[in-house]
Amino acid sequence: MSRTVVAMSGGVDSSVAAALLAQAGREVVGITMNLAGSRSRCCSLEDADDARRVAETLGIPFYVANYGDAFRSEVMEAFADSYLAGETPIPCVSCNQRFKFDHLLQRAAALDADAVATGHYARIDSDPATGKRRLRVAVDLAKDQTYFLFGLTQAQLANAMFPLGELTKDAVRERARELGLATAEKPESQEICFVPDGDYAAVVEKIRPGAAPGSGEIVDGQGRVLGTHSGIHHFTVGQRRGLGVSAATPLYVTEVDAVHNRIVVGNVQALERSGARVQRINWISGDAPKQPIHAKVRIRYRHAGASARIVPETDTAARVEFDSPVRAVTPGQAAVFYADDVVLGGGWIAGAIR
C-alpha cells in the first residue's frame, strides 16, 4: 500500500483531499504545519484541532509539525522586506513551495511516504510527447490555484498529488457533508494568514521595527508634489483609496519609488504598461525556451490573463511584451505563463515596461 502525507490545514479542501486518498486505498498520514505568527483561520491552533478531528473521523494518523522559525525567516521577513523595497509580495507562493513542497516532502521521505498531497485546485499529468510532468489548471476555474504553484519543479511534481483538481468546490463541500467531516461548513480564509485584519503596513512595521523610511512626497507623473505619505509600505500599484490627495479625476498609484521614498500617482490611463521584466523564472518542464514564445500571462491571482510575447533573456529572466497594454503591472507580484490549460512556468515581476 502506498503511503501519502497530506498537508491538512484544517479546512474543508485538505480534509476532503485526505478522505479521497484514504478511500482510494492509500495509507494516509495527516500533518498540520504549525507556523508561528499565524493568527487567523489559516494555520491557527483551532485549525490544527479541526484537522485532528477530521483525521480521527477518517481513522488516519495525525501529527503537528513545527516550522515557526523557518516560516518567519523564509516568508514573513521576506514579505516585510519586499514591501519596504516598494514591491507588493505574495507570501502564499513561497509558503506553498517551501513548506508544502520542500519541507513537507523531506518529512514525507522520513516517514517512508512516496508523495505529498494538498487541497489545492490544480491538476498534474504527463506530457504525451516528452513524458515530463505538467501542471494544469483545475476543472473549477473559479477555484484554480495554479497561479500560486508556478515554482514547482519536475522532481516536486513527481511526488505531489492534487486530489481536488477534477472537482468543483460545491462537490467538495458535498463530499465533506456525506463523510460527516467537522470542516464541511467551515468558511474559507481569504486573508494572508499572518495579516488577519488586512493591515499590511502594521505587520511590516512589527516584523521590521524602525526600518520604514517614514514620510515622503506624493507626486504626479511630471514630478509635481501633490501631498505627502506616511510610508511607502502603505501603498501598492493600482491603489485608489487612502491616497490623501484630491483631484478632478480619480487618481491611482502608478509607481512606488522606494529609492526616492515617494509615491507616483496618475489617472487610470497612466496605469497602463506595455510589458514587464520578469526574473527568477521557473520553467515547469525544466527547459527554458530558446526563442520567443506566445502565451497567456497572468500578473495577479484574479487576473484573467493577457496575450503576450515572452522573450527569454537568460534561463531565468525574460521580457514580457503584451499584445495590448495591461493595467497595474506590479513589482513583487508573479507573472505566470499559460498555454491553454497548461502552466509553462512563471517568475517575479521586477519592473514594468512603459
N, C-alpha and C positions, 0 to 999 in steps of 0.2 A: 504493500500500500504506500502511495506517495504521500510525503509529509509536506504541508504548506503552512507557512507562517502568515497570518492575516493581521494587517495593521488595523486594529479596532479602535476607532476614535471615540466611540460611544454614541455615534449617530446611526440613523437607520440604514444608510448606504453600506457602511462597512459591516454592519450586523447581518444584512442580507447576503453580502458577499461571502461571509463566513458560513452562513447557512447553506448557500447553494453548493459550496465546495464540499461541505460535510455530507450533504445529500447525494453528491456525485461519487461518494465513496473515498474521498481523500481524507487522510489523517490531518486534522486542522489544529493548529496551536494559535490562540489569540494573544496578541501583545498590544498593550496600550503604552504609548510613549509619554512619559511624564516630562513635560517641557517647562522648566521654571520660568516664571514671568507671565504665564498664561492665566488670564483672569476672566475668561468668557466661557460660553457654552462649548467652545472648541478647546480640547486638551486640558480641561479642568479636572479637579478631583471628582466632581459629580459625573463627568463623562466616564472616568475610569470605573466608577461604581456601576453606571449603566452598561458599560461593556462587560463587566464581570457578570452582571445578571443575565445578559444575553448568552455569554459563554456557558453559564450554568444551565440555561434552558436547552442549549444545543448539546450539552454534555461534552464540552471540549476543554482542554487545559487552558489556563489563562494566566498571564504574567504582566506585571508593570515594569517597564524598563526606564531607568532614569537617564535622561540626556540633557539635564538642565544646563550644565556648564557649556557643553558643545552648542546648544541652542542659542545661548546668549552670545557667544563669540562668533558663531557662523551665520546667525540670522539677525538677531536683534541689533548687535553693534554694527553690522553691515548695513542694516536698514537706516540707522541714525546717520552713519557716515555718508550714505548716499543722499539723504535729504540735505545734509549740510553742504554737499557738493553741488547743490542745485538740481538734483535729479528727483524723480518720483519712482521709488523702488517697488518691486513686487516680491515681498519676502516669501510668499507661498511657493514660488518656483524653486528657490534654493532649499526651502524646507522639504518639498516633495523629493527633490533629487538627493539631497544629502542625507536626510533622515529615513525616508521610506525606501530609498533605493541604493543607499550606500551603507549607512549604519545598520539598518534592519536586515539587509542582505548578509552582512557579516554575522549578525546574531543568528540568522536562519541557518547559515553554514555550521555554526557551533551547535545547533540543535539537530543537525543532520537532515535539515529540510532542503528540498530542491527548488523551492520557489517562494516568493513573497507576493501576496495578493492584497489589493486595496479596493476601496469602494469607489474609485474613480470611474467616471463615464468616459470610456475610451476602449479601443479595440486593438488587438495585436494579431497579425497574421504573417505569413511568409510571402515574399515576392516570388511569383511563379517563375520569373526569368533568372533570378540570381540566388534564390533560396535565403536571402537575408531577411531579417525581421523587419516588419513595417509597423508603424504606429498609425492607426486610422481613427477618424472621428467616430463618435458614438452614434448609435441609431437615434437616440433622443438628442437632436441638435440643440435644443434649448438648454440641455444639461452638459453638453460636451465639454470636457476639461483638458483636451489635448494641448490647449494654449499653455498650460502650466507644466507640461511634460516634455517639451521640446528638447530638453537637455539629456534625455535618456540615451544610453549607448546601446550598441548591439549586445554587449555582454549583459547589461541590465535587462533589456527586453527579453533576452533568452531565459531569464529567471523571474519574470514578472507575470502576473495574471490580473486581468480586469474582468471579473465575472459579470459586471453590470453593463458591459458595453453593448449588449444586444437588447437591453431592456429600457423601458421608459420609466420615469420617476414614479408615475402612478402605479405601474406594475410592481415596482419595488415596494412601495407602501402596502399594496395589497398582499404581496407575499409575506411581508412582516406581520400583517394582521393575521393571516392564515396560520402562521407559526406561533402566534402569541408572544412575539418579541416585545420586550419592555420599551424599545425605541420606536415602535411602529408609528406613533403620532408625534414624535419629537420634532419640534421645528428646526429648520436649518439655521446654521450660524453663517451670517453674511459678512461679518467683520473680520479683520485681521485678529488673530487670537490674542495678541498682547496689546491690542488697541481696542478694547471692548466698547469704549464710548465714542470712538471715531476721532478723538483729539490727537492727531498725529504729532503736532508740534510739541505738546506737553510730554509725550513719550520720548521724542527725540531729546528734549532737554533733560529728562530724567536719566536716559541712558548715557548721554554725553554732557554732564553738567558743566556749564561755563564755556562750552565750545561754540555756541551760536554766536555769529558775528554782531548781532544787535541790529539797531535800526539803520535804514538806508533809504535811498531815493526810489520813488516810483516814477518812471519816465515813459514818454511815448516813443514811437519809432524813430522820431527825429532827435531824441535825446532831451526834449523839453521836460522839466521837472513838473509833475502833476501833484505830487504828495510824498508822504513818507510811509515806510512799512516798519514793522517791529521785528522782522527777521525773515530771511528767505525761506526758512523751513515751514512757514505758514502758507506757502503758495505752490501751485503746480500749473503747468502749461494747460491752457483751456479754462482755467478757473474764472468765474464771473462774479460770484458773490464774495463779499468781505474785502473788497479792494480798498475801500475807504476814500475813493475819488469819484467824482461825478462828471458826466459828460452828456452831450446831446444825444449820443447813440450809445448802446451798451458797450462796455469795454471788457476785454478778456486778457488774461495773462498770456503773452506770446513768447516770453523768454524769462527764465530765472537765471540771472547773471551772478554766479557765485564769486567770480573774480573781482567784480566791482561792487558786490553786495547791493545789487539793485534789481528791481522788478520792471520789466518792459511790458507795456500794455498796448492794445490796439483794438480795432473793430474786428468783427468776425472774419472778414476777408483777410485780415493780417495774420490769421491763424494758419492759412493755407501754405503748404510746403510741397515742393516737387519731388522730394526724396529724403532719404535718411542714410546716415553712416551706421553700420551695424558691426559690432565687434564680438569677440568670444563666441563665435558661431559653432554650434554642434550640428553636424550633418548626420541624420539618423542612420544612413547607410554606412557611415564611416568614411565616405569618399566625397570630398568637395568637388563641385563641377569645375571643369577646366575652361568652360566657355560660359558666357551669359545665358541665363535661363529665364523663362517667363513663369510666374506663379502668382497665386493669390497670397497677399501678405496681410496679416492681422497685426495691428500695432497696439492693441489693448484687448482685454478679455472679451468685452462686449462688442468689439468692432466686427462688422460683418466681413471685412476683408476688402482689399483693393488690388486690382490687377497691376502688376509691376514687373519690371525687368530687373533681375538681380545680377549684378556684375561682380564676380569674385575678384578680390584684390590679393588675398592670401587664402590659405586653407581655412582661416578662422575670421576673416574680415571681408565685408562686401559693401558695395554701394547699391542701395535700392532706389530705383527710378520709377516713380508711379506713372501710370498711363494718364491719370488726371490728378490734379492737386488734391492733397489729403489734409484735413484739419487736425491740429493739435498733435503733431509728431513730438513725442515727449521723451527726452533723455532719461534713462533708467528703466523705461518700460521695455518689454520684449517685442521683437518683430519675428513672427512665426510664419514659415513658408509652407504653403499647401499646394498640392497638385490634385485637384478633385477632392477626394476624402482622405488622401494620404499626406501625412506630415513629412515634409522633406527635411526640415530642421528649423533652426531659429537661433537668434542671438540677442544681444542687448543693444538698444539704441544709444549710440554715443553722441549723436547730434543730428539736427535737421539740416536739409539742403533746401535753400530757397529756390 
